Amino acid sequence: MIEDIKKRALHRTSILEGQLRGVAKMIENEEYCMDIIAQSRAIQKALASLDKLLLENHLRTHVTHMFEQGGDEREQAVAEVLKVYDVGSR
């Protein structure tokens, strides 16, 4: 894993852990539903941001290598990205 991306991804997971604990506490305290939903949406955005970092790392490392190998390796790289984003194949 690229060191800078790893550091940023770990930082974001720490933030996400705190946000999730916060939502659990909000639910436990029976706080206003819309406030809980707003926090949940913030978590979803943070997860999407984490996904972008992880995808960047994957493209810069694994996919680059697999494309250099060509053939089946290249096709596997494409299939993996399509699968994770539920795009499917042709």
C-alpha positions, -999 to +999 in steps of 0.1 A: +000+000+000+012+035-008+023+050+025+006+083+022-027+067+012-024+042+041-019+070+066-048+090+053-071+058+051-062+049+087-069+084+099-104+083+082-112+050+098-104+065+132-128+093+125-154+068+113-151+048+145-158+079+165-188+088+143-203+054+146-199+054+184-216+088+184-246+075+164-250+045+188-250+070+217-276+092+199-298+061+194-293+050+230-303+085+242-333+086+218-322+118+202-342+134+174-344+111+144-334+137+119-302+145+138-293+108+138-300+106+101-278+136+095-250+120+113-256+087+094-254+106+061-221+122+072-207+087+079-218+075+045-200+104+029-169+096+050-171+060+038-173+071+002-142+092+008-124+062+022-135+042-008-119+068-031-086+065-013-087+027-014-096+027-051-068+052-058-043+029-041-056-002-059-054+015-093-019+029-087-006-004-074-024-036-083-042-025-114-011-009-129+008-041-124-020-063-138-023-041-169+014-044-174+011-082-173-017-080-199-039-108-210-059-126-183-044-103-156-056-072-173-091-087-177-092-097-141-083-061-130-112-048-151-136-074-138-127-067-102-134-030-105-166-036-123-177-061-097-170-039-067-191-011-082-219-035-093-214-025-130-211-061-143-195-072-175-206-069-211 
